[in-house]
């Protein structure tokens, strides 16, 4: 057998949105395409972006905000493909808070102040008439699992929680007071990112990776494969609760979370940029330039 091409992929939690990656691993799709993945779990989405920027990993699956900022500033990071394009999250509030308006003066847990959950939360609360930092505070509480711990410990009042942790929280008496997907229906939730120089030198590797992941997305999105992939999803989410895991899997799959062929639509890219502008993390006049952070040549070559 030919030697496998090995490289590192970083991620914050490497949890629910990574399901197609683990499907590709367990279904032998990476090995079929001559690849071996070294997984680097960073514990935070911004740290995953930094790993690629600083050479700690060749690629990352992470929210795109850090790449968009880096590109506008003249950096070398690029978005190659989409991993997830929906936001399967609810704002989970402690008992006693039953509406978004009840978050005035609250402490909200997030994994970053500049990427991912913080941006989504700011947009959702702005639509409810609350502004940051005047009306609420953010607490860096880590990824969704540690945010759940913080909610239970009472050190935060609310947190955006993905499925199935939102359903788990509802079972435990917490309140689901807002659906992020309702406010932001299509966006680059997480994308495959890399350094332009590495990507250019490793085109064959990228094409093989995209082929493996594309096949994995097809399997993940196929209801007929649900029983085969449920144990994988359960292992990376609820561990011992198959019913809760199935609820989360169907919720994500049916909302179209994992895009066919890892495609990035103009709407998803423009929404990611718009959210950054609205959150004050990107200048309004940088919108068009920021679109260049997505390099479509790799998906185009994979489609051929």
Secondary structure, DSSP 8 states (H G I E B T S, - for coil): ----EEEEEEESS--GGGHHHHHHHHTTHHHHTTEEEEEEE-SSHHHHHHHHHHTS-SEEEE-SHHHHHHHHTT--EEEEEEEE-S--EEEEE-TT--SGGGGTT-EEEES-SSSTHHHHHHHHHHHTT--TTTT-EEEE--SHHHHHHHHHHTS-SEEEEETTHHHHHHHTT-EEEEEHHHH--S--SEEEEEEHHHHHHTHHHHHHHHHHHHHHHHHHT-GGGHHHHHHHHHHHTTSS-HHHHHHHHHHHHHTT-S-GGG---HHHHHHHHHHHHHTTSS-GGGHHHHGGGB-THHHHHHH-
